[in-house]
Amino acid sequence: MTRQFDIAIVGGGVIGLSLARALTSSGAAIALFDAGAIIPPATSAAAGMLAPSFESSDAGPALGEPLYHFGARALSLWPDYAAALEAETGVNVDFRGDGTLGLAFSDDEVKSLSEQAAQVTARGGDAVLIDGGEARKMEPALSPDTAAALWAPQDAQVDPRRLLIALRAAVKKKVVQHIPEKVARIDVGPEGVSCTTQSGATFVADKVVLAGGAVSGLASSEIVFPVKGDALAVEIEDGALTRVIRGPGAYLCPKAGGRVVIGASEARGRTDRDVDDAVIAALKESAAQAVPMLADAGELERWTGLRPGTPDGAPILGEAGERVYLALGHYRNGVLHAPAAAADLAALIVDGARHADLESFNPSRFSAPVTAAAHHG
């Protein structure tokens, strides 16, 4: 086989794009396979929360703490990451470091948030339980029924749609070969990796990174599976909400211009892209419980997305055999993890350097191997 590229990246979402951008500094010849026109990346459906304080509880007992620390480290990279990306491309990604408020309305919910705050603090994070009055001083639009709130001042958010625009522009400027096709087959041999697209074209690289989503078809479906989520956006007066609000049953993410993203449901194993009207109605009801003004807010759009889930709720990062690397299964946290995952994998691929975080999320932790679903010969 005649190699055309040093590294092929299969996946045009936030993880694949961030990795492509990180690898260009090595001088490697890179091909990025982006099937976004056929299978929209989970990034385009995301809300853009950067909230490790709320996103480690789904991981198994052995991975909850490593997942929190990986997320916290990624969050610490985000201010400089966003600023550099904006400087490179001129695209405002609407990064906001305004923190997150998680609301409680009942005694049981207050107890749960108190335990969560204690856990975050024990892990070295910043989280405190405040009463409903304090929360309403921070966000006057909150319901008067708010009993308490978990205040996580270090959490942040970004607009994932703007982020995709910026990353695509950055990758294009860095002369990454962008191939807008879906990869149907990967063949790994002693001289390289051939990636065959659905149109029948074949491209050869020295190494390949699988960074596709939940339905790419190139990784074990038992290990990486879709988790469907419906969401919507409404319009309110710009500035009426200033930070992410997480209430029972819905989260609210205010974006530039008065747009508020409300999400999101979870349905494991579903791959359809039909928006469920009943789910949207339930999200609206939960959102209005947290912020009553949203009951009358005009709807801008509704959509669905497919998150890439894993059995233990943690990502899969690292080597999966000779020439094959994985960057999969970030579930709800692909946007949060992107700067750290890209830096760690780039160092591993180019220099063989292994960041300690990669050990926790190595593919070898699964009893069934996670490999490319293609012929190895």
PyMOL commands that set and color helices and strands:
alter all, ss='L'
color gray80, all
select helices_A, chain A and resi 14-26+42-45+52-54+64-89+107-122+132-138+160-173+256-258+277-290+292-296+334-351+356-360+363-365
alter helices_A, ss='H'
color red, helices_A
select strands_A, chain A and resi 5-10+30-33+49-50+100-104+128-131+148-152+156-157+177-179+183-189+192-197+202-210+225-235+244-247+250-254+259-263+267-268+298-309+316-319+324-328
alter strands_A, ss='S'
color yellow, strands_A
deselect
rebuild
show_as cartoon
